[in-house]
C-alpha cells in the first residue's frame, strides 16, 4: 500500500510525495517517490527527471500522512 505524505525537512519547504511503507523505528532513511512541492511544482534542487529520492530521517522533522481516497469514510452515527 502506498502512502501520500508531506515531509517537513529542517531548513527546507515541505515536500509532498508517496512512500511504499511507513518508516520503522530502526530505519535511517526514507524513500520518496514523485517528490514535489505542496502545490505540485518541481523542487528547485532536484532534477526534473528524478522519480525517487532518498532522505536521511535525521533531516526530517516530522511526517504528515495524508488520507487515502481509497479508504472508506467512517460514519459515526446514522439515523434511519
PyMOL Python script that loads the backbone (N, CA, C, O; Angstrom):
from pymol import cmd

cmd.read_pdbstr("""\
ATOM      1  N   UNK A   1       0.838  -1.176   0.000  1.00  0.00           N
ATOM      2  CA  UNK A   1       0.000   0.000   0.000  1.00  0.00           C
ATOM      3  C   UNK A   1       0.885   1.242   0.000  1.00  0.00           C
ATOM      4  O   UNK A   1       1.841   1.322   0.772  1.00  0.00           O
ATOM      5  N   UNK A   2       0.588   2.169  -0.822  1.00  0.00           N
ATOM      6  CA  UNK A   2       1.342   3.412  -0.933  1.00  0.00           C
ATOM      7  C   UNK A   2       0.674   4.491  -0.086  1.00  0.00           C
ATOM      8  O   UNK A   2      -0.552   4.566  -0.011  1.00  0.00           O
ATOM      9  N   UNK A   3       1.490   5.318   0.543  1.00  0.00           N
ATOM     10  CA  UNK A   3       1.004   6.402   1.382  1.00  0.00           C
ATOM     11  C   UNK A   3       1.412   7.730   0.768  1.00  0.00           C
ATOM     12  O   UNK A   3       2.553   7.886   0.333  1.00  0.00           O
ATOM     13  N   UNK A   4       0.497   8.688   0.726  1.00  0.00           N
ATOM     14  CA  UNK A   4       0.831  10.054   0.340  1.00  0.00           C
ATOM     15  C   UNK A   4       1.233  10.785   1.611  1.00  0.00           C
ATOM     16  O   UNK A   4       0.520  10.754   2.614  1.00  0.00           O
ATOM     17  N   UNK A   5       2.393  11.448   1.554  1.00  0.00           N
ATOM     18  CA  UNK A   5       2.918  12.085   2.756  1.00  0.00           C
ATOM     19  C   UNK A   5       3.416  13.491   2.443  1.00  0.00           C
ATOM     20  O   UNK A   5       3.657  13.851   1.291  1.00  0.00           O
ATOM     21  N   UNK A   6       3.560  14.267   3.509  1.00  0.00           N
ATOM     22  CA  UNK A   6       4.239  15.551   3.447  1.00  0.00           C
ATOM     23  C   UNK A   6       5.402  15.466   4.417  1.00  0.00           C
ATOM     24  O   UNK A   6       5.209  15.279   5.618  1.00  0.00           O
ATOM     25  N   UNK A   7       6.619  15.606   3.888  1.00  0.00           N
ATOM     26  CA  UNK A   7       7.825  15.583   4.713  1.00  0.00           C
ATOM     27  C   UNK A   7       8.193  17.003   5.091  1.00  0.00           C
ATOM     28  O   UNK A   7       8.213  17.895   4.243  1.00  0.00           O
ATOM     29  N   UNK A   8       8.480  17.209   6.347  1.00  0.00           N
ATOM     30  CA  UNK A   8       8.955  18.505   6.818  1.00  0.00           C
ATOM     31  C   UNK A   8      10.435  18.341   7.139  1.00  0.00           C
ATOM     32  O   UNK A   8      10.806  17.743   8.149  1.00  0.00           O
ATOM     33  N   UNK A   9      11.269  18.883   6.259  1.00  0.00           N
ATOM     34  CA  UNK A   9      12.719  18.755   6.389  1.00  0.00           C
ATOM     35  C   UNK A   9      13.263  20.056   6.956  1.00  0.00           C
ATOM     36  O   UNK A   9      12.871  21.145   6.536  1.00  0.00           O
ATOM     37  N   UNK A  10      14.168  19.929   7.912  1.00  0.00           N
ATOM     38  CA  UNK A  10      14.734  21.098   8.578  1.00  0.00           C
ATOM     39  C   UNK A  10      15.370  22.052   7.574  1.00  0.00           C
ATOM     40  O   UNK A  10      16.220  21.646   6.782  1.00  0.00           O
ATOM     41  N   UNK A  11      14.962  23.314   7.603  1.00  0.00           N
ATOM     42  CA  UNK A  11      15.541  24.336   6.743  1.00  0.00           C
ATOM     43  C   UNK A  11      15.040  24.343   5.313  1.00  0.00           C
ATOM     44  O   UNK A  11      15.552  25.118   4.504  1.00  0.00           O
ATOM     45  N   UNK A  12      14.069  23.520   4.962  1.00  0.00           N
ATOM     46  CA  UNK A  12      13.544  23.445   3.597  1.00  0.00           C
ATOM     47  C   UNK A  12      12.027  23.604   3.620  1.00  0.00           C
ATOM     48  O   UNK A  12      11.402  23.535   4.679  1.00  0.00           O
ATOM     49  N   UNK A  13      11.447  23.814   2.453  1.00  0.00           N
ATOM     50  CA  UNK A  13       9.994  23.831   2.353  1.00  0.00           C
ATOM     51  C   UNK A  13       9.471  22.413   2.444  1.00  0.00           C
ATOM     52  O   UNK A  13      10.208  21.461   2.185  1.00  0.00           O
ATOM     53  N   UNK A  14       8.216  22.260   2.804  1.00  0.00           N
ATOM     54  CA  UNK A  14       7.611  20.936   2.919  1.00  0.00           C
ATOM     55  C   UNK A  14       7.593  20.246   1.565  1.00  0.00           C
ATOM     56  O   UNK A  14       7.414  20.891   0.531  1.00  0.00           O
ATOM     57  N   UNK A  15       7.778  18.931   1.577  1.00  0.00           N
ATOM     58  CA  UNK A  15       7.864  18.129   0.357  1.00  0.00           C
ATOM     59  C   UNK A  15       6.743  17.099   0.367  1.00  0.00           C
ATOM     60  O   UNK A  15       6.553  16.376   1.345  1.00  0.00           O
ATOM     61  N   UNK A  16       6.016  17.045  -0.723  1.00  0.00           N
ATOM     62  CA  UNK A  16       4.944  16.078  -0.875  1.00  0.00           C
ATOM     63  C   UNK A  16       5.433  14.927  -1.737  1.00  0.00           C
ATOM     64  O   UNK A  16       6.238  15.133  -2.646  1.00  0.00           O
ATOM     65  N   UNK A  17       4.958  13.719  -1.464  1.00  0.00           N
ATOM     66  CA  UNK A  17       5.344  12.562  -2.257  1.00  0.00           C
ATOM     67  C   UNK A  17       4.636  11.312  -1.769  1.00  0.00           C
ATOM     68  O   UNK A  17       3.739  11.370  -0.929  1.00  0.00           O
ATOM     69  N   UNK A  18       5.057  10.190  -2.310  1.00  0.00           N
ATOM     70  CA  UNK A  18       4.481   8.901  -1.932  1.00  0.00           C
ATOM     71  C   UNK A  18       5.585   7.993  -1.392  1.00  0.00           C
ATOM     72  O   UNK A  18       6.720   8.018  -1.867  1.00  0.00           O
ATOM     73  N   UNK A  19       5.226   7.195  -0.391  1.00  0.00           N
ATOM     74  CA  UNK A  19       6.147   6.190   0.144  1.00  0.00           C
ATOM     75  C   UNK A  19       5.436   4.848   0.144  1.00  0.00           C
ATOM     76  O   UNK A  19       4.213   4.789   0.270  1.00  0.00           O
ATOM     77  N   UNK A  20       6.198   3.771   0.003  1.00  0.00           N
ATOM     78  CA  UNK A  20       5.607   2.433  -0.028  1.00  0.00           C
ATOM     79  C   UNK A  20       5.255   1.944   1.366  1.00  0.00           C
ATOM     80  O   UNK A  20       4.199   1.344   1.564  1.00  0.00           O
ATOM     81  N   UNK A  21       6.126   2.195   2.332  1.00  0.00           N
ATOM     82  CA  UNK A  21       5.914   1.746   3.710  1.00  0.00           C
ATOM     83  C   UNK A  21       6.224   2.875   4.670  1.00  0.00           C
ATOM     84  O   UNK A  21       7.064   3.730   4.386  1.00  0.00           O
ATOM     85  N   UNK A  22       5.551   2.879   5.799  1.00  0.00           N
ATOM     86  CA  UNK A  22       5.865   3.856   6.830  1.00  0.00           C
ATOM     87  C   UNK A  22       7.214   3.509   7.452  1.00  0.00           C
ATOM     88  O   UNK A  22       7.537   2.331   7.601  1.00  0.00           O
ATOM     89  N   UNK A  23       8.007   4.517   7.818  1.00  0.00           N
ATOM     90  CA  UNK A  23       9.318   4.225   8.411  1.00  0.00           C
ATOM     91  C   UNK A  23       9.184   3.536   9.761  1.00  0.00           C
ATOM     92  O   UNK A  23       8.295   3.851  10.551  1.00  0.00           O
ATOM     93  N   UNK A  24      10.072   2.603  10.007  1.00  0.00           N
ATOM     94  CA  UNK A  24      10.108   1.869  11.272  1.00  0.00           C
ATOM     95  C   UNK A  24      11.120   2.539  12.197  1.00  0.00           C
ATOM     96  O   UNK A  24      11.969   3.294  11.723  1.00  0.00           O
ATOM     97  N   UNK A  25      11.054   2.286  13.490  1.00  0.00           N
ATOM     98  CA  UNK A  25      11.997   2.922  14.423  1.00  0.00           C
ATOM     99  C   UNK A  25      13.465   2.642  14.121  1.00  0.00           C
ATOM    100  O   UNK A  25      14.326   3.438  14.498  1.00  0.00           O
ATOM    101  N   UNK A  26      13.772   1.539  13.453  1.00  0.00           N
ATOM    102  CA  UNK A  26      15.167   1.196  13.158  1.00  0.00           C
ATOM    103  C   UNK A  26      15.648   1.764  11.825  1.00  0.00           C
ATOM    104  O   UNK A  26      16.835   1.662  11.513  1.00  0.00           O
ATOM    105  N   UNK A  27      14.755   2.359  11.029  1.00  0.00           N
ATOM    106  CA  UNK A  27      15.133   2.913   9.723  1.00  0.00           C
ATOM    107  C   UNK A  27      15.952   4.188   9.888  1.00  0.00           C
ATOM    108  O   UNK A  27      15.755   4.957  10.829  1.00  0.00           O
ATOM    109  N   UNK A  28      16.870   4.392   8.957  1.00  0.00           N
ATOM    110  CA  UNK A  28      17.669   5.620   8.968  1.00  0.00           C
ATOM    111  C   UNK A  28      17.437   6.466   7.717  1.00  0.00           C
ATOM    112  O   UNK A  28      17.920   7.595   7.632  1.00  0.00           O
ATOM    113  N   UNK A  29      16.693   5.918   6.741  1.00  0.00           N
ATOM    114  CA  UNK A  29      16.388   6.652   5.510  1.00  0.00           C
ATOM    115  C   UNK A  29      14.907   6.503   5.180  1.00  0.00           C
ATOM    116  O   UNK A  29      14.220   5.621   5.695  1.00  0.00           O
ATOM    117  N   UNK A  30      14.438   7.392   4.306  1.00  0.00           N
ATOM    118  CA  UNK A  30      13.082   7.283   3.769  1.00  0.00           C
ATOM    119  C   UNK A  30      13.170   7.489   2.260  1.00  0.00           C
ATOM    120  O   UNK A  30      13.832   8.415   1.792  1.00  0.00           O
ATOM    121  N   UNK A  31      12.503   6.627   1.507  1.00  0.00           N
ATOM    122  CA  UNK A  31      12.493   6.704   0.047  1.00  0.00           C
ATOM    123  C   UNK A  31      11.160   7.303  -0.386  1.00  0.00           C
ATOM    124  O   UNK A  31      10.095   6.757  -0.098  1.00  0.00           O
ATOM    125  N   UNK A  32      11.237   8.429  -1.081  1.00  0.00           N
ATOM    126  CA  UNK A  32      10.039   9.166  -1.503  1.00  0.00           C
ATOM    127  C   UNK A  32       9.948   9.126  -3.026  1.00  0.00           C
ATOM    128  O   UNK A  32      10.899   9.482  -3.722  1.00  0.00           O
ATOM    129  N   UNK A  33       8.802   8.692  -3.534  1.00  0.00           N
ATOM    130  CA  UNK A  33       8.543   8.696  -4.974  1.00  0.00           C
ATOM    131  C   UNK A  33       7.815   9.973  -5.352  1.00  0.00           C
ATOM    132  O   UNK A  33       7.000  10.486  -4.586  1.00  0.00           O
ATOM    133  N   UNK A  34       8.117  10.487  -6.549  1.00  0.00           N
ATOM    134  CA  UNK A  34       7.454  11.664  -7.104  1.00  0.00           C
ATOM    135  C   UNK A  34       7.527  12.863  -6.155  1.00  0.00           C
ATOM    136  O   UNK A  34       6.490  13.432  -5.815  1.00  0.00           O
ATOM    137  N   UNK A  35       8.735  13.262  -5.718  1.00  0.00           N
ATOM    138  CA  UNK A  35       8.838  14.401  -4.804  1.00  0.00           C
ATOM    139  C   UNK A  35       8.478  15.709  -5.498  1.00  0.00           C
ATOM    140  O   UNK A  35       8.862  15.944  -6.644  1.00  0.00           O
ATOM    141  N   UNK A  36       7.730  16.563  -4.785  1.00  0.00           N
ATOM    142  CA  UNK A  36       7.277  17.833  -5.344  1.00  0.00           C
ATOM    143  C   UNK A  36       6.903  18.766  -4.198  1.00  0.00           C
ATOM    144  O   UNK A  36       6.832  18.354  -3.041  1.00  0.00           O
ATOM    145  N   UNK A  37       6.666  20.021  -4.538  1.00  0.00           N
ATOM    146  CA  UNK A  37       6.164  20.959  -3.545  1.00  0.00           C
ATOM    147  C   UNK A  37       4.695  20.663  -3.298  1.00  0.00           C
ATOM    148  O   UNK A  37       4.072  19.917  -4.052  1.00  0.00           O
ATOM    149  N   UNK A  38       4.147  21.242  -2.252  1.00  0.00           N
ATOM    150  CA  UNK A  38       2.730  21.023  -1.935  1.00  0.00           C
ATOM    151  C   UNK A  38       1.801  21.413  -3.075  1.00  0.00           C
ATOM    152  O   UNK A  38       0.760  20.785  -3.272  1.00  0.00           O
ATOM    153  N   UNK A  39       2.170  22.444  -3.823  1.00  0.00           N
ATOM    154  CA  UNK A  39       1.320  22.904  -4.919  1.00  0.00           C
ATOM    155  C   UNK A  39       1.566  22.136  -6.221  1.00  0.00           C
ATOM    156  O   UNK A  39       1.000  22.484  -7.258  1.00  0.00           O
ATOM    157  N   UNK A  40       2.404  21.095  -6.175  1.00  0.00           N
ATOM    158  CA  UNK A  40       2.649  20.259  -7.342  1.00  0.00           C
ATOM    159  C   UNK A  40       3.822  20.691  -8.196  1.00  0.00           C
ATOM    160  O   UNK A  40       4.177  19.995  -9.147  1.00  0.00           O
ATOM    161  N   UNK A  41       4.434  21.823  -7.881  1.00  0.00           N
ATOM    162  CA  UNK A  41       5.573  22.305  -8.665  1.00  0.00           C
ATOM    163  C   UNK A  41       6.823  21.503  -8.332  1.00  0.00           C
ATOM    164  O   UNK A  41       6.924  20.898  -7.265  1.00  0.00           O
ATOM    165  N   UNK A  42       7.777  21.509  -9.267  1.00  0.00           N
ATOM    166  CA  UNK A  42       9.043  20.809  -9.063  1.00  0.00           C
ATOM    167  C   UNK A  42       9.859  21.476  -7.965  1.00  0.00           C
ATOM    168  O   UNK A  42       9.749  22.679  -7.728  1.00  0.00           O
ATOM    169  N   UNK A  43      10.678  20.670  -7.303  1.00  0.00           N
ATOM    170  CA  UNK A  43      11.607  21.199  -6.313  1.00  0.00           C
ATOM    171  C   UNK A  43      12.809  21.775  -7.040  1.00  0.00           C
ATOM    172  O   UNK A  43      13.334  21.135  -7.951  1.00  0.00           O
ATOM    173  N   UNK A  44      13.256  22.956  -6.667  1.00  0.00           N
ATOM    174  CA  UNK A  44      14.317  23.636  -7.406  1.00  0.00           C
ATOM    175  C   UNK A  44      15.667  22.936  -7.289  1.00  0.00           C
ATOM    176  O   UNK A  44      16.532  23.154  -8.138  1.00  0.00           O
ATOM    177  N   UNK A  45      15.876  22.115  -6.282  1.00  0.00           N
ATOM    178  CA  UNK A  45      17.170  21.469  -6.083  1.00  0.00           C
ATOM    179  C   UNK A  45      17.198  20.009  -6.542  1.00  0.00           C
ATOM    180  O   UNK A  45      18.171  19.298  -6.288  1.00  0.00           O
ATOM    181  N   UNK A  46      16.140  19.562  -7.212  1.00  0.00           N
ATOM    182  CA  UNK A  46      16.082  18.191  -7.748  1.00  0.00           C
ATOM    183  C   UNK A  46      15.812  18.279  -9.244  1.00  0.00           C
ATOM    184  O   UNK A  46      14.964  19.061  -9.675  1.00  0.00           O
ATOM    185  N   UNK A  47      16.522  17.489 -10.037  1.00  0.00           N
ATOM    186  CA  UNK A  47      16.311  17.475 -11.490  1.00  0.00           C
ATOM    187  C   UNK A  47      14.891  17.056 -11.837  1.00  0.00           C
ATOM    188  O   UNK A  47      14.247  16.335 -11.075  1.00  0.00           O
ATOM    189  N   UNK A  48      14.408  17.505 -12.978  1.00  0.00           N
ATOM    190  CA  UNK A  48      13.034  17.236 -13.398  1.00  0.00           C
ATOM    191  C   UNK A  48      12.751  15.760 -13.664  1.00  0.00           C
ATOM    192  O   UNK A  48      11.611  15.323 -13.509  1.00  0.00           O
ATOM    193  N   UNK A  49      13.752  14.987 -14.058  1.00  0.00           N
ATOM    194  CA  UNK A  49      13.522  13.586 -14.416  1.00  0.00           C
ATOM    195  C   UNK A  49      13.702  12.614 -13.244  1.00  0.00           C
ATOM    196  O   UNK A  49      13.662  11.402 -13.451  1.00  0.00           O
ATOM    197  N   UNK A  50      13.894  13.109 -12.036  1.00  0.00           N
ATOM    198  CA  UNK A  50      14.058  12.251 -10.856  1.00  0.00           C
ATOM    199  C   UNK A  50      12.694  11.729 -10.422  1.00  0.00           C
ATOM    200  O   UNK A  50      11.740  12.498 -10.310  1.00  0.00           O
ATOM    201  N   UNK A  51      12.599  10.410 -10.175  1.00  0.00           N
ATOM    202  CA  UNK A  51      11.334   9.819  -9.750  1.00  0.00           C
ATOM    203  C   UNK A  51      11.356   9.365  -8.292  1.00  0.00           C
ATOM    204  O   UNK A  51      10.297   9.239  -7.678  1.00  0.00           O
ATOM    205  N   UNK A  52      12.537   9.116  -7.724  1.00  0.00           N
ATOM    206  CA  UNK A  52      12.655   8.708  -6.316  1.00  0.00           C
ATOM    207  C   UNK A  52      13.837   9.415  -5.681  1.00  0.00           C
ATOM    208  O   UNK A  52      14.875   9.616  -6.310  1.00  0.00           O
ATOM    209  N   UNK A  53      13.657   9.791  -4.415  1.00  0.00           N
ATOM    210  CA  UNK A  53      14.716  10.442  -3.651  1.00  0.00           C
ATOM    211  C   UNK A  53      14.827   9.742  -2.303  1.00  0.00           C
ATOM    212  O   UNK A  53      13.824   9.344  -1.710  1.00  0.00           O
ATOM    213  N   UNK A  54      16.064   9.599  -1.829  1.00  0.00           N
ATOM    214  CA  UNK A  54      16.309   9.006  -0.519  1.00  0.00           C
ATOM    215  C   UNK A  54      16.775  10.115   0.417  1.00  0.00           C
ATOM    216  O   UNK A  54      17.778  10.776   0.149  1.00  0.00           O
ATOM    217  N   UNK A  55      16.049  10.321   1.517  1.00  0.00           N
ATOM    218  CA  UNK A  55      16.426  11.316   2.510  1.00  0.00           C
ATOM    219  C   UNK A  55      16.796  10.615   3.811  1.00  0.00           C
ATOM    220  O   UNK A  55      16.165   9.623   4.175  1.00  0.00           O
ATOM    221  N   UNK A  56      17.807  11.114   4.517  1.00  0.00           N
ATOM    222  CA  UNK A  56      18.093  10.571   5.847  1.00  0.00           C
ATOM    223  C   UNK A  56      17.020  11.048   6.826  1.00  0.00           C
ATOM    224  O   UNK A  56      16.648  12.221   6.819  1.00  0.00           O
ATOM    225  N   UNK A  57      16.532  10.155   7.651  1.00  0.00           N
ATOM    226  CA  UNK A  57      15.493  10.522   8.602  1.00  0.00           C
ATOM    227  C   UNK A  57      15.992  11.527   9.640  1.00  0.00           C
ATOM    228  O   UNK A  57      15.188  12.200  10.285  1.00  0.00           O
ATOM    229  N   UNK A  58      17.304  11.631   9.803  1.00  0.00           N
ATOM    230  CA  UNK A  58      17.849  12.603  10.750  1.00  0.00           C
ATOM    231  C   UNK A  58      17.560  14.041  10.307  1.00  0.00           C
ATOM    232  O   UNK A  58      17.578  14.948  11.140  1.00  0.00           O
ATOM    233  N   UNK A  59      17.296  14.268   9.022  1.00  0.00           N
ATOM    234  CA  UNK A  59      16.976  15.599   8.492  1.00  0.00           C
ATOM    235  C   UNK A  59      15.478  15.905   8.538  1.00  0.00           C
ATOM    236  O   UNK A  59      15.074  17.057   8.381  1.00  0.00           O
ATOM    237  N   UNK A  60      14.655  14.872   8.753  1.00  0.00           N
ATOM    238  CA  UNK A  60      13.198  15.034   8.723  1.00  0.00           C
ATOM    239  C   UNK A  60      12.701  15.409  10.116  1.00  0.00           C
ATOM    240  O   UNK A  60      12.950  14.691  11.085  1.00  0.00           O
ATOM    241  N   UNK A  61      11.998  16.536  10.210  1.00  0.00           N
ATOM    242  CA  UNK A  61      11.431  16.971  11.491  1.00  0.00           C
ATOM    243  C   UNK A  61      10.212  16.125  11.847  1.00  0.00           C
ATOM    244  O   UNK A  61      10.119  15.578  12.946  1.00  0.00           O
ATOM    245  N   UNK A  62       9.280  16.025  10.900  1.00  0.00           N
ATOM    246  CA  UNK A  62       8.119  15.157  11.090  1.00  0.00           C
ATOM    247  C   UNK A  62       7.491  14.852   9.744  1.00  0.00           C
ATOM    248  O   UNK A  62       7.794  15.492   8.737  1.00  0.00           O
ATOM    249  N   UNK A  63       6.600  13.849   9.747  1.00  0.00           N
ATOM    250  CA  UNK A  63       5.946  13.378   8.525  1.00  0.00           C
ATOM    251  C   UNK A  63       4.445  13.425   8.726  1.00  0.00           C
ATOM    252  O   UNK A  63       3.924  12.916   9.718  1.00  0.00           O
ATOM    253  N   UNK A  64       3.747  14.046   7.770  1.00  0.00           N
ATOM    254  CA  UNK A  64       2.286  14.034   7.780  1.00  0.00           C
ATOM    255  C   UNK A  64       1.818  12.964   6.798  1.00  0.00           C
ATOM    256  O   UNK A  64       2.293  12.910   5.663  1.00  0.00           O
ATOM    257  N   UNK A  65       0.896  12.121   7.226  1.00  0.00           N
ATOM    258  CA  UNK A  65       0.341  11.078   6.366  1.00  0.00           C
ATOM    259  C   UNK A  65      -1.046  11.542   5.929  1.00  0.00           C
ATOM    260  O   UNK A  65      -1.928  11.769   6.757  1.00  0.00           O
ATOM    261  N   UNK A  66      -1.222  11.679   4.626  1.00  0.00           N
ATOM    262  CA  UNK A  66      -2.479  12.184   4.087  1.00  0.00           C
ATOM    263  C   UNK A  66      -3.493  11.061   3.940  1.00  0.00           C
ATOM    264  O   UNK A  66      -3.140   9.894   3.769  1.00  0.00           O
ATOM    265  N   UNK A  67      -4.746  11.440   4.010  1.00  0.00           N
ATOM    266  CA  UNK A  67      -5.831  10.486   3.874  1.00  0.00           C
ATOM    267  C   UNK A  67      -5.875   9.932   2.456  1.00  0.00           C
ATOM    268  O   UNK A  67      -5.740  10.676   1.484  1.00  0.00           O
ATOM    269  N   UNK A  68      -6.062   8.638   2.349  1.00  0.00           N
ATOM    270  CA  UNK A  68      -6.141   7.999   1.042  1.00  0.00           C
ATOM    271  C   UNK A  68      -7.563   8.100   0.514  1.00  0.00           C
ATOM    272  O   UNK A  68      -8.520   8.004   1.283  1.00  0.00           O
ATOM    273  N   UNK A  69      -7.706   8.291  -0.779  1.00  0.00           N
ATOM    274  CA  UNK A  69      -9.044   8.334  -1.376  1.00  0.00           C
ATOM    275  C   UNK A  69      -9.651   6.944  -1.472  1.00  0.00           C
ATOM    276  O   UNK A  69     -10.859   6.805  -1.664  1.00  0.00           O
ATOM    277  N   UNK A  70      -8.807   5.898  -1.338  1.00  0.00           N
ATOM    278  CA  UNK A  70      -9.308   4.528  -1.398  1.00  0.00           C
ATOM    279  C   UNK A  70      -9.987   4.114  -0.108  1.00  0.00           C
ATOM    280  O   UNK A  70     -10.858   3.245  -0.116  1.00  0.00           O
ATOM    281  N   UNK A  71      -9.600   4.725   0.999  1.00  0.00           N
ATOM    282  CA  UNK A  71     -10.179   4.350   2.271  1.00  0.00           C
ATOM    283  C   UNK A  71     -11.610   4.857   2.359  1.00  0.00           C
ATOM    284  O   UNK A  71     -11.941   5.937   1.868  1.00  0.00           O
ATOM    285  N   UNK A  72     -12.444   4.052   2.995  1.00  0.00           N
ATOM    286  CA  UNK A  72     -13.829   4.459   3.155  1.00  0.00           C
ATOM    287  C   UNK A  72     -13.939   5.428   4.320  1.00  0.00           C
ATOM    288  O   UNK A  72     -13.182   5.347   5.288  1.00  0.00           O
ATOM    289  N   UNK A  73     -14.874   6.326   4.215  1.00  0.00           N
ATOM    290  CA  UNK A  73     -15.150   7.240   5.312  1.00  0.00           C
ATOM    291  C   UNK A  73     -15.935   6.492   6.391  1.00  0.00           C
ATOM    292  O   UNK A  73     -16.841   5.715   6.093  1.00  0.00           O
ATOM    293  N   UNK A  74     -15.576   6.739   7.626  1.00  0.00           N
ATOM    294  CA  UNK A  74     -16.300   6.117   8.751  1.00  0.00           C
ATOM    295  C   UNK A  74     -17.426   7.055   9.138  1.00  0.00           C
ATOM    296  O   UNK A  74     -17.222   8.243   9.385  1.00  0.00           O
ATOM    297  N   UNK A  75     -18.605   6.491   9.183  1.00  0.00           N
ATOM    298  CA  UNK A  75     -19.781   7.272   9.566  1.00  0.00           C
ATOM    299  C   UNK A  75     -20.037   6.985  11.026  1.00  0.00           C
ATOM    300  O   UNK A  75     -20.226   5.833  11.417  1.00  0.00           O
ATOM    301  N   UNK A  76     -20.044   8.028  11.832  1.00  0.00           N
ATOM    302  CA  UNK A  76     -20.184   7.855  13.275  1.00  0.00           C
ATOM    303  C   UNK A  76     -21.596   7.534  13.715  1.00  0.00           C
ATOM    304  O   UNK A  76     -21.786   6.690  14.590  1.00  0.00           O
ATOM    305  N   UNK A  77     -22.596   8.183  13.133  1.00  0.00           N
ATOM    306  CA  UNK A  77     -23.959   7.993  13.583  1.00  0.00           C
ATOM    307  C   UNK A  77     -24.880   8.092  12.383  1.00  0.00           C
ATOM    308  O   UNK A  77     -24.829   9.058  11.622  1.00  0.00           O
ATOM    309  N   UNK A  78     -25.728   7.079  12.222  1.00  0.00           N
ATOM    310  CA  UNK A  78     -26.682   7.071  11.116  1.00  0.00           C
ATOM    311  C   UNK A  78     -28.077   6.867  11.696  1.00  0.00           C
ATOM    312  O   UNK A  78     -28.301   5.937  12.471  1.00  0.00           O
ATOM    313  N   UNK A  79     -28.987   7.710  11.332  1.00  0.00           N
ATOM    314  CA  UNK A  79     -30.354   7.602  11.827  1.00  0.00           C
ATOM    315  C   UNK A  79     -31.268   7.181  10.683  1.00  0.00           C
ATOM    316  O   UNK A  79     -31.243   7.772   9.604  1.00  0.00           O
ATOM    317  N   UNK A  80     -32.061   6.170  10.930  1.00  0.00           N
ATOM    318  CA  UNK A  80     -32.976   5.683   9.893  1.00  0.00           C
ATOM    319  C   UNK A  80     -34.355   6.220  10.065  1.00  0.00           C
ATOM    320  O   UNK A  80     -35.244   5.905   9.273  1.00  0.00           O
TER     321      UNK A  80
END
""", "prot")
cmd.dss("prot")
cmd.show_as("cartoon", "prot")
cmd.util.cbc("prot")
cmd.orient("prot")
